[in-house]
Amino acid sequence: MSDIQSEIIKYIYANASHEISEIGVSTNFAEDGLLDSFAILNLIMTLEAEYEIKFQPHELADPALRTVGALTQCVVEKMK
C-alpha cells in the first residue's frame, strides 16, 4: 500500500498547479486545487495502467476518492 500511496503523492507533486509543502493521506487534491480535472483523469489512467485495474464512472464521481488515502485504499481493494 505504501508504494501505491508514494506513487500518488509523487504524481501530485509533479503535476500540482501550485507549490505545496506537504502531501499526506488526508490531502484532498481536488478541493485544494492541486490537480485540475485533466491531471486527475491522467492520474486515474496512470493508476489503471500501472496496477491493471479499472475504475467505474460512478467511482470517479465519489468525492471520497479525492483524498490520497481513499484513492490509495481503492486501488488496493481493486487489486485483490
Wavefront OBJ file of the C-alpha trace (Angstrom):
o trace
v 0.000 0.000 0.000
v 2.797 2.428 0.767
v 4.181 2.006 -2.775
v 0.837 2.988 -4.258
v 0.491 5.923 -1.892
v 4.027 7.044 -2.717
v 3.256 6.932 -6.445
v 0.110 9.021 -5.971
v 1.962 11.584 -3.867
v 4.837 11.713 -6.349
v 2.336 12.303 -9.177
v 0.653 15.140 -7.251
v 3.988 16.846 -6.528
v 4.980 16.577 -10.199
v 1.649 17.852 -11.537
v 0.372 20.242 -8.865
v -0.916 23.568 -10.125
v 0.862 25.347 -7.274
v 3.603 24.564 -4.810
v 2.681 22.649 -1.688
v 4.878 21.922 1.288
v 3.429 18.592 2.385
v 1.077 15.988 0.975
v -0.394 13.361 3.300
v -3.161 10.772 3.334
v -5.833 13.374 4.088
v -4.745 15.773 1.333
v -7.706 16.486 -0.937
v -6.011 17.089 -4.275
v -9.235 18.297 -5.948
v -10.620 20.665 -3.298
v -7.150 22.033 -2.531
v -6.796 22.872 -6.227
v -3.607 20.847 -6.596
v -4.779 18.962 -9.671
v -7.164 20.148 -12.363
v -9.673 17.772 -13.936
v -7.270 16.796 -16.732
v -4.494 15.957 -14.248
v -6.916 13.921 -12.115
v -8.069 11.961 -15.166
v -4.450 11.363 -16.128
v -3.701 10.143 -12.587
v -6.605 7.692 -12.779
v -5.486 6.417 -16.189
v -1.922 6.044 -14.890
v -3.119 4.020 -11.895
v -5.302 1.835 -14.125
v -2.366 1.056 -16.422
v 0.231 0.621 -13.686
v -1.843 -1.663 -11.448
v -4.034 -3.299 -14.131
v -7.279 -2.155 -12.549
v -10.372 -0.378 -13.852
v -12.383 2.414 -12.246
v -16.102 2.628 -12.965
v -17.622 6.033 -13.863
v -19.674 6.159 -10.641
v -16.499 5.615 -8.598
v -14.823 8.609 -10.222
v -17.733 10.808 -9.159
v -17.287 9.808 -5.496
v -15.902 12.832 -3.578
v -14.286 10.470 -1.070
v -11.751 9.359 -3.696
v -10.320 12.861 -3.881
v -8.003 12.235 -0.959
v -4.683 10.440 -1.190
v -5.638 7.864 1.452
v -9.023 6.961 -0.012
v -7.670 6.685 -3.548
v -4.821 4.500 -2.308
v -7.252 2.223 -0.458
v -9.480 1.944 -3.521
v -6.534 0.864 -5.685
v -5.500 -1.728 -3.084
v -9.027 -3.165 -2.941
v -9.254 -3.349 -6.737
v -6.014 -5.332 -6.885
v -7.452 -8.147 -4.752
l 1 2 3 4 5 6 7 8 9 10 11 12 13 14 15 16 17 18 19 20 21 22 23 24 25 26 27 28 29 30 31 32 33 34 35 36 37 38 39 40 41 42 43 44 45 46 47 48 49 50 51 52 53 54 55 56 57 58 59 60 61 62 63 64 65 66 67 68 69 70 71 72 73 74 75 76 77 78 79 80
